[in-house]
């Protein structure tokens, strides 16, 4: 269960300077996420992760008779099939992860609300003449391809492999661009962040940070043990040792193995990021004392499972200053306030528009009527 430390290639992220000074400072300030919709997330990263589902077909007059109307939004309609096509890929993943019927039901309701929101936004886009241009769509697609390390041709091939035509994909991009324009025109321009708010957030987040010391960049695999993991400690450690040996032997990258076997946030591929040594648990500190960058630890049994860690890099700790964090914290507060203002504006828009949910999408719906499952 204990094997010697093995050094693998040091694949620490390259250091890049920015307004926050270094990548570690930026990571401690936090990843500042822009508010986005379900489809925006899928468009930006879904191709790289294989999450895109079937296309949403345009609504047709004859389809409304055969298909059925889920909701009416002003003079526009949302078809039942549109809700199903938007929600079905998510439902499949939820059920595979053991989601309850209530969770699935709520997800379908959220999908309908997302489509209702889209109809409301479309109306505003037309009234304010905020339509996305072909050049804006081209620029957005080029940016998505770059972010995912793809050429335009590779991106288009990936789109087709997930059931969308390039034209349908461009329409989804168009919708998100127009939605962003509405957000800028109706909400973001009226949001203001005060200096004292930025200072308060800095004090809350960094007020008790350490002044000095050492920090390490770690990767981590946890194979859980116990009743919740449905395996005993010996089985967990055997899985962890096999994973560790394959990583150390160069058969597979740490991130790829973590995505397969770890029970802690597999989507993060084992990346823990930068941690101050003084803040780490004892079971981590002990093996790290003799590890060098690139080393993979032996399997470490704990009460909650069996662990494998990789030390990627060491360096001296740099406290975050207000000057370094100010811009990022201001942006974070701006987004938070924009989100809240957008929701308030959207509710006002809903109250001024006739919205009716029909048939099986009324509040008294049973989920099997929507999905065909008991």
PyMOL commands that set and color helices and strands:
alter all, ss='L'
color gray80, all
select helices_A, chain A and resi 23-29+38-49+61-67+80-96+101-128+134-147+152-161+166-186+188-190+195-206+233-248+254-261+266-268+277-279+282-288+322-351+359-361+367-371
alter helices_A, ss='H'
color red, helices_A
select strands_A, chain A and resi 6-7+69-73+76-79+214-224+271-276+295-296+300-302+305-316+355-357
alter strands_A, ss='S'
color yellow, strands_A
deselect
rebuild
show_as cartoon
